[in-house]
């Protein structure tokens, strides 16, 4: 079933909150989301008896310092061995003292508060192209024993096709290296294998049959290329996060290009904020959605009714708050 069209009141409220002349509010509100909707969903799910015998599959493309991958692993499996603070200490010992652009090392997500009634087996992929960062990731994972718990670290670039990409060798944890960094000169750059997302999953993911529970993409301006090369991977994906930007190939597209593509695949997409969601699917505002800058999206496949309802209810709660503030 398609997402319902927004009412005029909803469109006006979204536009008044995020639109001109304050469009950069989008960046402020969505550049470092706090996704309590997915945390709460998995915390509830792992508390059920019927979670026993299940497994979890998460894929983090553009893993960088690994905090998000560790958070995804803890959230989806309930395995208390996955801990972002312990990971931060290990990464610091590996030469990466930066807490992450959104301070991930200093934050404990809802999924890390307390412990789940059950924990399940999981496979979580941390895919990162930068050589120095990959070395730090692998060292930290080995020190903490996370490989045995299901964390898979792969050095690769993910794009719309297979081939070879060139990346610089900045200090570990640097977040500025992307597919365009070595276009002018390859001096000091290293060859990195490049795959479409579909090829990566076929080659590296052990679970070839079940759903991809969480797919997170953050590749510094080239996220649309990853989506374009996803193919059948999107048909297996339940929940998707990706970054929107002014850099990379995003400069040639609008966010609605990606949202309409994903709508055709059965996803409903939202701007992702700090415990807030603003729906984009079927809530199109031309002036607003021609805006480009750093922001984040969260999309749910409409087959996942429980999670879809949670996210839509957060969206509707925004309008309740807006009415109360006016009255």
C-alpha positions as CSV (number, residue, x, y, z in Angstrom):
1,X,0.0,0.0,0.0
2,X,1.3,3.4,-0.9
3,X,1.9,6.1,1.7
4,X,-1.0,8.5,2.0
5,X,-0.7,12.0,0.5
6,X,0.0,14.7,3.0
7,X,-2.9,17.1,3.7
8,X,-2.4,20.8,2.9
9,X,-2.1,21.5,6.6
10,X,0.7,19.0,6.9
11,X,2.5,20.4,3.9
12,X,2.2,23.9,5.2
13,X,3.5,22.9,8.6
14,X,6.5,21.1,7.1
15,X,7.2,24.0,4.9
16,X,7.0,26.5,7.7
17,X,9.4,24.4,9.8
18,X,11.9,23.4,7.2
19,X,11.3,25.7,4.2
20,X,12.6,29.1,3.0
21,X,13.9,31.4,4.2
22,X,15.1,28.9,6.8
23,X,15.9,25.9,4.6
24,X,19.3,25.4,6.4
25,X,17.1,24.4,9.3
26,X,17.0,21.1,7.6
27,X,20.7,20.7,8.1
28,X,20.5,21.8,11.7
29,X,17.6,19.4,12.5
30,X,18.8,16.4,10.5
31,X,22.6,16.3,10.2
32,X,23.0,14.2,13.4
33,X,19.8,12.2,13.8
34,X,18.9,10.4,17.0
35,X,16.9,7.5,15.7
36,X,14.9,6.4,18.7
37,X,12.2,4.8,16.5
38,X,14.5,2.0,15.3
39,X,16.1,1.6,18.7
40,X,12.7,1.2,20.4
41,X,11.5,-1.1,17.7
42,X,14.3,-3.6,18.2
43,X,14.3,-3.3,22.0
44,X,10.6,-4.3,21.9
45,X,11.2,-7.0,19.3
46,X,14.1,-8.6,21.3
47,X,11.9,-8.7,24.4
48,X,9.5,-11.2,22.8
49,X,9.7,-14.9,23.1
50,X,9.3,-15.2,19.3
51,X,12.7,-13.5,18.8
52,X,14.4,-16.8,19.8
53,X,15.8,-18.6,16.8
54,X,15.9,-15.5,14.6
55,X,19.0,-13.8,13.2
56,X,19.9,-10.3,12.3
57,X,21.6,-8.8,9.3
58,X,22.9,-5.3,9.2
59,X,25.1,-3.6,6.6
60,X,26.9,-0.3,7.2
61,X,28.3,1.2,4.0
62,X,30.9,4.0,4.7
63,X,31.6,2.6,8.2
64,X,34.3,5.1,9.0
65,X,35.2,4.9,12.7
66,X,32.7,2.0,13.2
67,X,30.5,3.5,15.9
68,X,27.4,3.2,13.9
69,X,28.2,-0.4,12.9
70,X,28.7,-1.3,16.6
71,X,25.5,0.4,17.5
72,X,23.6,-1.5,14.8
73,X,25.0,-4.8,16.0
74,X,24.1,-4.1,19.6
75,X,20.6,-2.9,18.7
76,X,19.8,-5.7,16.3
77,X,21.2,-8.7,18.2
78,X,20.9,-7.5,21.8
79,X,24.4,-8.8,22.4
80,X,25.8,-6.8,25.3
81,X,29.4,-7.4,24.1
82,X,28.8,-4.8,21.5
83,X,29.5,-1.5,23.3
84,X,30.3,1.9,21.7
85,X,32.3,3.1,24.7
86,X,34.5,0.0,24.7
87,X,34.8,0.5,20.9
88,X,35.8,4.1,21.3
89,X,38.6,3.1,23.8
90,X,39.9,0.4,21.4
91,X,39.8,2.9,18.4
92,X,41.7,5.5,20.5
93,X,44.4,2.9,21.2
94,X,44.5,2.2,17.4
95,X,45.2,5.9,16.7
96,X,41.6,7.2,16.3
97,X,40.8,9.6,19.1
98,X,38.1,11.5,17.3
99,X,34.6,10.8,18.8
100,X,33.0,11.1,15.4
101,X,31.5,14.1,13.6
102,X,28.2,13.6,15.6
103,X,30.0,12.6,18.8
104,X,29.0,8.9,18.5
105,X,31.7,7.8,20.9
106,X,30.2,9.8,23.7
107,X,26.6,8.8,23.1
108,X,24.8,5.7,24.5
109,X,21.8,4.8,22.4
110,X,18.5,3.5,23.7
111,X,19.5,0.0,22.6
112,X,22.6,0.1,24.9
113,X,20.6,1.1,28.0
114,X,20.1,-2.1,30.0
115,X,20.0,-5.5,28.4
116,X,17.6,-7.3,26.2
117,X,15.6,-10.3,27.5
118,X,17.1,-12.3,24.6
119,X,20.0,-11.9,22.2
120,X,20.1,-13.4,18.8
121,X,22.9,-14.3,16.3
122,X,23.8,-11.6,13.9
123,X,26.0,-10.6,10.9
124,X,26.9,-6.9,10.7
125,X,29.1,-5.6,7.9
126,X,31.3,-2.6,8.3
127,X,32.4,-1.6,4.8
128,X,35.1,1.1,4.6
129,X,37.5,2.1,1.8
130,X,40.2,4.2,3.5
131,X,43.3,1.9,4.2
132,X,44.4,3.5,7.5
133,X,40.9,3.5,8.9
134,X,40.4,-0.2,7.9
135,X,43.5,-1.1,9.8
136,X,42.3,0.6,12.9
137,X,38.8,-1.0,12.6
138,X,40.3,-4.5,12.2
139,X,42.6,-4.0,15.1
140,X,39.9,-2.8,17.4
141,X,37.5,-5.6,16.4
142,X,40.3,-8.2,17.0
143,X,41.1,-6.7,20.5
144,X,37.4,-6.8,21.5
145,X,36.6,-10.1,19.9
146,X,33.9,-8.7,17.8
147,X,34.7,-10.8,14.7
148,X,33.6,-13.9,16.7
149,X,30.3,-12.1,17.5
150,X,29.5,-11.4,13.9
151,X,31.1,-8.1,13.0
152,X,32.6,-8.3,9.4
153,X,35.0,-5.6,8.4
154,X,35.7,-5.3,4.6
155,X,37.9,-2.8,2.8
156,X,35.9,-1.8,-0.3
157,X,34.2,1.1,-2.0
158,X,30.5,0.7,-2.9
159,X,29.1,2.5,-5.9
160,X,26.9,1.8,-8.9
161,X,29.2,-0.7,-10.6
162,X,32.1,-3.0,-10.1
163,X,35.8,-2.0,-10.7
164,X,38.7,-0.3,-9.0
165,X,38.6,3.0,-7.1
166,X,41.4,5.1,-5.8
167,X,41.4,6.6,-2.3
168,X,43.8,8.8,-0.4
169,X,45.7,7.7,2.7
170,X,44.7,10.3,5.4
171,X,45.1,9.6,9.1
172,X,42.7,6.9,10.3
173,X,39.2,8.0,10.9
174,X,39.3,10.9,8.4
175,X,35.8,11.5,7.0
176,X,36.7,13.6,4.0
177,X,38.0,10.8,1.7
178,X,35.4,9.9,-1.0
179,X,35.3,8.6,-4.6
180,X,36.2,12.1,-5.9
181,X,39.3,12.6,-3.7
182,X,41.8,11.1,-6.2
183,X,40.2,12.3,-9.5
184,X,42.7,15.0,-10.2
185,X,45.9,13.1,-9.1
186,X,46.4,9.6,-7.9
187,X,49.7,10.4,-6.2
188,X,49.6,9.1,-2.7
189,X,46.4,7.2,-3.4
190,X,45.7,3.5,-3.1
191,X,43.7,1.1,-5.2
192,X,40.6,-0.2,-3.5
193,X,38.2,-2.8,-4.9
194,X,34.8,-1.3,-5.9
195,X,31.5,-3.2,-6.0
196,X,27.9,-2.4,-6.6
197,X,25.9,-3.1,-3.5
198,X,24.3,-6.1,-5.2
199,X,27.7,-7.6,-6.0
200,X,29.0,-6.9,-2.5
201,X,26.0,-8.7,-0.9
202,X,26.3,-11.7,-3.3
203,X,30.1,-12.0,-2.5
204,X,30.5,-11.2,1.1
205,X,27.2,-11.7,3.0
206,X,26.8,-15.1,4.5
207,X,23.0,-14.9,4.8
208,X,21.8,-15.0,1.2
209,X,18.1,-15.8,1.9
210,X,16.8,-13.8,4.8
211,X,16.0,-10.0,5.1
212,X,18.5,-7.3,5.4
213,X,17.2,-5.8,8.6
214,X,19.1,-2.5,8.5
215,X,21.0,-0.9,5.6
216,X,22.9,2.3,6.5
217,X,24.8,4.3,3.8
218,X,27.1,7.2,4.4
219,X,29.6,7.7,1.6
220,X,30.2,11.4,1.6
221,X,28.1,12.5,-1.3
222,X,27.9,9.3,-3.4
223,X,24.9,7.7,-1.6
224,X,22.7,7.8,-4.7
225,X,25.3,5.7,-6.6
226,X,25.0,3.1,-3.9
227,X,21.2,3.1,-4.2
228,X,21.5,2.9,-8.0
229,X,23.6,-0.2,-7.8
230,X,21.6,-1.9,-5.1
231,X,19.4,-3.9,-7.4
232,X,17.6,-6.8,-5.6
233,X,19.3,-5.8,-2.3
234,X,16.5,-3.2,-1.8
235,X,13.9,-6.0,-2.2
236,X,15.4,-7.7,0.9
237,X,15.8,-4.5,3.0
238,X,13.5,-3.6,5.8
239,X,14.9,-0.3,7.0
240,X,17.3,2.1,5.2
241,X,19.3,5.1,6.3
242,X,21.3,7.3,4.0
243,X,22.9,10.7,3.8
244,X,22.0,13.6,1.5
245,X,24.6,16.2,0.6
246,X,25.7,19.0,-1.7
247,X,28.9,17.1,-2.6
248,X,29.6,14.2,-4.9
249,X,26.9,13.0,-7.3
250,X,24.2,14.4,-5.1
251,X,24.8,17.8,-6.7
252,X,23.3,16.3,-9.9
253,X,20.1,15.0,-8.2
254,X,17.4,16.2,-5.8
255,X,16.3,14.2,-2.8
256,X,13.0,13.5,-4.5
257,X,14.8,11.5,-7.2
258,X,15.9,9.0,-4.5
259,X,12.6,9.1,-2.6
260,X,10.6,8.4,-5.8
261,X,12.9,5.6,-6.7
262,X,12.6,4.1,-3.3
263,X,8.8,4.6,-3.3
264,X,8.7,2.4,-6.3
265,X,10.5,-0.3,-4.3
266,X,8.0,-0.1,-1.5
267,X,9.7,2.4,0.9
268,X,8.3,5.4,2.7
269,X,11.1,8.0,3.5
270,X,11.5,10.8,6.0
271,X,13.9,13.5,7.0
272,X,15.5,12.0,10.1
273,X,16.0,14.3,13.0
274,X,16.6,14.1,16.8
275,X,13.7,11.8,17.7
276,X,11.7,13.5,15.0
277,X,10.6,12.5,11.5
278,X,9.2,14.6,8.6
279,X,7.8,12.6,5.8
280,X,8.9,13.2,2.2
281,X,7.1,10.5,0.4
282,X,3.9,11.9,-1.0
283,X,4.5,15.2,0.8
284,X,6.4,16.9,-2.0
285,X,7.2,20.6,-1.7
286,X,9.1,21.6,-4.8
287,X,11.0,24.6,-3.4
288,X,12.0,22.8,-0.3
289,X,13.2,19.6,-2.0
290,X,15.4,21.3,-4.5
291,X,17.6,22.3,-1.4
292,X,21.0,20.6,-1.2
293,X,23.1,20.2,2.0
294,X,24.1,17.8,4.7
295,X,21.1,15.9,6.0
296,X,19.9,12.4,6.7
297,X,17.0,10.2,5.6
298,X,15.3,7.2,7.2
299,X,13.1,4.9,5.1
300,X,11.0,1.9,6.0
301,X,9.7,-0.8,3.7
302,X,5.9,-0.7,3.9
303,X,5.9,-4.5,4.4
304,X,7.3,-3.9,7.9
305,X,3.9,-2.7,9.3
306,X,4.9,-2.4,13.0
307,X,8.0,-0.2,12.3
308,X,6.2,1.7,9.6
309,X,3.5,2.6,12.1
310,X,6.0,3.7,14.7
311,X,7.7,6.0,12.3
312,X,4.4,7.4,10.9
313,X,3.2,8.1,14.4
314,X,6.3,10.1,15.2
315,X,5.6,12.1,12.0
316,X,2.0,12.7,13.1
317,X,3.1,13.7,16.7
318,X,5.1,16.5,15.1
319,X,1.8,18.0,13.9
320,X,0.2,17.6,17.3
321,X,3.1,19.5,18.9
322,X,2.8,22.2,16.2
323,X,-1.0,22.7,16.8
324,X,-0.4,23.0,20.6
325,X,2.3,25.6,20.1
326,X,0.0,27.7,18.0
327,X,-3.0,27.4,20.3
